[in-house]
Amino acid sequence: MSGTFNKRLAIVWLILSAMTLVYVWLDVAVDQNGTLKASTVVTVSAIIIALVKVRIIFREFMEVRHAPALLRRLTDAWVVLMAVCLLGSYFIGSALAS
Amino acid sequence: MTNLQEDSSTEQVDRKAAARFVPGQPDMWVFVLFESLLFTGYFSVYLIGRIQNRDLYLQSQADLDLRFGVFNTIVLLLSSWAIARCVQASREGAYRDALRDAFLTIGFGVAFLVSKVLEWVKEIRLGNTFTSNEFFQHFFFLTSIHLLHLLIGFIVLGVAVYQLWSPARRSQQLVETCATYWHTVDFLWALIFALLYVVR
């Protein structure tokens, strides 16, 4: 029983680490000769990947998967709320700046 | 016959309901959600500020060493993994394993702390301090407020170790509460890392 549980946690850790390495690729892919370039695609992807990581940590590491519906819905709502705030600030900020 | 079936089906429902549980004390969850809101507010301020002054942020960001960011993220994920294992071990009564995992968590936390301080030293040597510009103000503020949460996390992990140490204590709920706090330190860092190092 504990063996299967621990395997699941190990896979979760692997997925989360792999997602972190996607950042390295994003980071290298966008810059030209060491000069950093502004990019909406990179910004939006970075924010979305981070939020997916947050949700995986909620569900798997923090055991929300086994929690009552209220906590499951509340944490999901929070992830959505964070997405709206972060992406909203970025796009509203962009509209104001241009 | 029908009565029997009804009985067994309600029993199953009861069992299902009992299998669902809130990990740790609900109060800690209120704190977790409150903290994430607070940080989200700050992230929004950072993102809006960033777009008003894009070139400055990009130039300053070039001085950050992504290797520190990646190392810190992986190390905190390792610590989260360890404390999640600790919770499961303690639930199954394997307290020796649970204690080992709690100490591993502390070890990874210390690795994060050391690496963070080395990164700060590097940035300060490059001439990037709190008052250098807007980006570094956000950088030092966000990383230090997060480190403060990590330091509080060491006290929290101390409580978990204290609980696991003696057979007279061992409250599963308290161990879960401590783990919930520690995971929060981890997922907040996942967001801070994306926003400071990766966002363009």
Interface residues (C-beta under 8 A of the other chain):
Chain A: M1 S2 F5 N6 L9 A10 V12 W13 L16 S17 T20 L21 Y23 V24 L26 D27 V30 G34 T35 L36 K37 A38 S39 V42 T43 A46 I47 I49 A50 L51 K53 V54 I57 F58 E60 F61 M62 E63 V64 H66 A67 P68 L71 L74 T75 W78 L81 M82 C85 L86 G88 S89 Y90 I92 G93 S94 L96 A97
Chain B: A19 R20 F21 V22 P23 W29 L33 S36 L37 T40 G41 F43 S44 V45 L47 I48 R50 I51 Q52 R54 L58 Q59 Q61 A62 L66 V70 T73 I74 L77 L78 S80 W81 I83 A84 R85 V87 Q88 A89 E92 A94 E176 A179 T180 H183 D186 F187 A190 L191 F193 A194 L195 Y197 V198 V199 R200
